[in-house]
Amino acid sequence: MPEITTTNLNQTVHRAVILEAELRALAVAAVAAKLGLDALASHIEVKTNVYTPVHGSKGDRSPRIEVELIDHHEGKPRVGIECPADGTMSAPIVGDGTGQALPVL
């Protein structure tokens, strides 16, 4: 997290410098929280891109951070499927997705 400095005179001024890597981490955390995802999970791939597009005839700049969270479904435990008609959940899916019985250990 950034270091915050405080100056007191006739007013209190708090100042912090946030490095680009910290900004990226904050943006990823905000997007993951909004989606209810754990950005540190092994099946989540995180990509960030910082860019500054130029807009309008004056060449106004508007810096942006693009966050992409890719949830790789393979390797995740499968849960039941929700029935659209009544919202009930089916039993969890057991197996490797091939439809074949799993070997008995």
C-alpha positions as CSV (number, residue, x, y, z in Angstrom):
1,M,0.0,0.0,0.0
2,P,1.1,3.5,-0.6
3,E,2.9,5.6,2.0
4,I,0.7,8.5,3.1
5,T,2.3,11.8,4.3
6,T,0.3,14.4,6.3
7,T,1.1,18.1,6.6
8,N,-0.7,20.3,9.2
9,L,-0.7,24.1,9.0
10,N,-4.0,26.0,8.5
11,Q,-5.3,22.8,6.9
12,T,-4.5,19.2,6.9
13,V,-3.2,17.8,3.6
14,H,-2.8,14.0,3.1
15,R,-0.8,13.0,0.1
16,A,0.1,9.6,-1.3
17,V,1.8,8.4,-4.5
18,I,0.4,5.1,-5.8
19,L,2.7,3.2,-8.2
20,E,1.3,1.7,-11.3
21,A,1.7,-1.9,-10.0
22,E,-0.3,-0.9,-6.9
23,L,-3.0,0.7,-9.1
24,R,-3.3,-2.5,-11.1
25,A,-3.6,-4.6,-8.0
26,L,-6.3,-2.2,-6.6
27,A,-8.2,-2.4,-9.9
28,V,-8.0,-6.2,-10.0
29,A,-9.2,-6.4,-6.4
30,A,-12.2,-4.1,-7.1
31,V,-13.3,-6.0,-10.2
32,A,-12.9,-9.4,-8.5
33,A,-14.8,-8.2,-5.4
34,K,-17.7,-7.0,-7.6
35,L,-17.8,-10.3,-9.4
36,G,-17.4,-12.4,-6.2
37,L,-14.2,-14.0,-7.5
38,D,-10.9,-14.8,-5.8
39,A,-8.4,-13.2,-8.1
40,L,-5.6,-15.3,-6.5
41,A,-7.4,-18.7,-7.2
42,S,-5.4,-21.0,-9.4
43,H,-8.2,-21.2,-12.1
44,I,-8.4,-17.3,-12.4
45,E,-6.1,-15.7,-15.0
46,V,-5.6,-12.0,-14.5
47,K,-4.6,-9.5,-17.3
48,T,-4.3,-5.7,-16.9
49,N,-3.6,-3.1,-19.5
50,V,-3.0,0.6,-18.7
51,Y,-3.5,2.9,-21.7
52,T,-4.3,6.6,-22.3
53,P,-6.6,7.2,-25.3
54,V,-6.8,10.6,-26.9
55,H,-10.2,12.1,-27.2
56,G,-11.6,15.1,-29.1
57,S,-10.0,17.8,-31.2
58,K,-8.1,19.1,-28.2
59,G,-6.4,15.8,-27.7
60,D,-7.8,15.3,-24.2
61,R,-6.2,12.3,-22.4
62,S,-8.1,10.0,-20.2
63,P,-5.9,7.3,-18.5
64,R,-7.6,3.9,-18.0
65,I,-6.9,0.5,-16.5
66,E,-8.5,-2.4,-18.3
67,V,-8.9,-5.5,-16.1
68,E,-9.6,-8.9,-17.6
69,L,-10.3,-11.9,-15.3
70,I,-10.5,-15.2,-17.1
71,D,-12.2,-18.0,-15.1
72,H,-10.8,-21.3,-16.5
73,H,-13.6,-23.8,-15.8
74,E,-11.6,-27.0,-16.5
75,G,-10.2,-28.4,-13.3
76,K,-12.9,-26.7,-11.1
77,P,-15.3,-29.0,-9.2
78,R,-18.6,-29.0,-11.0
79,V,-21.7,-28.1,-9.0
80,G,-25.4,-28.9,-9.7
81,I,-27.2,-27.2,-12.6
82,E,-30.1,-24.8,-11.8
83,C,-33.5,-25.7,-13.4
84,P,-34.7,-22.5,-15.2
85,A,-38.4,-23.4,-14.5
86,D,-38.3,-23.7,-10.7
87,G,-34.8,-22.7,-9.6
88,T,-34.0,-26.1,-8.0
89,M,-30.5,-27.5,-8.3
90,S,-29.7,-30.9,-9.7
91,A,-27.3,-33.2,-7.8
92,P,-23.6,-32.3,-8.2
93,I,-22.0,-33.8,-11.3
94,V,-19.5,-36.5,-10.4
95,G,-16.9,-37.6,-12.9
96,D,-14.5,-36.2,-15.4
97,G,-17.1,-35.0,-18.0
98,T,-16.7,-38.0,-20.3
99,G,-19.8,-39.8,-19.1
100,Q,-17.8,-42.9,-18.2
101,A,-17.7,-44.3,-14.6
102,L,-14.7,-43.3,-12.6
103,P,-12.3,-46.1,-11.7
104,V,-12.7,-47.6,-8.2
105,L,-9.6,-47.0,-6.1
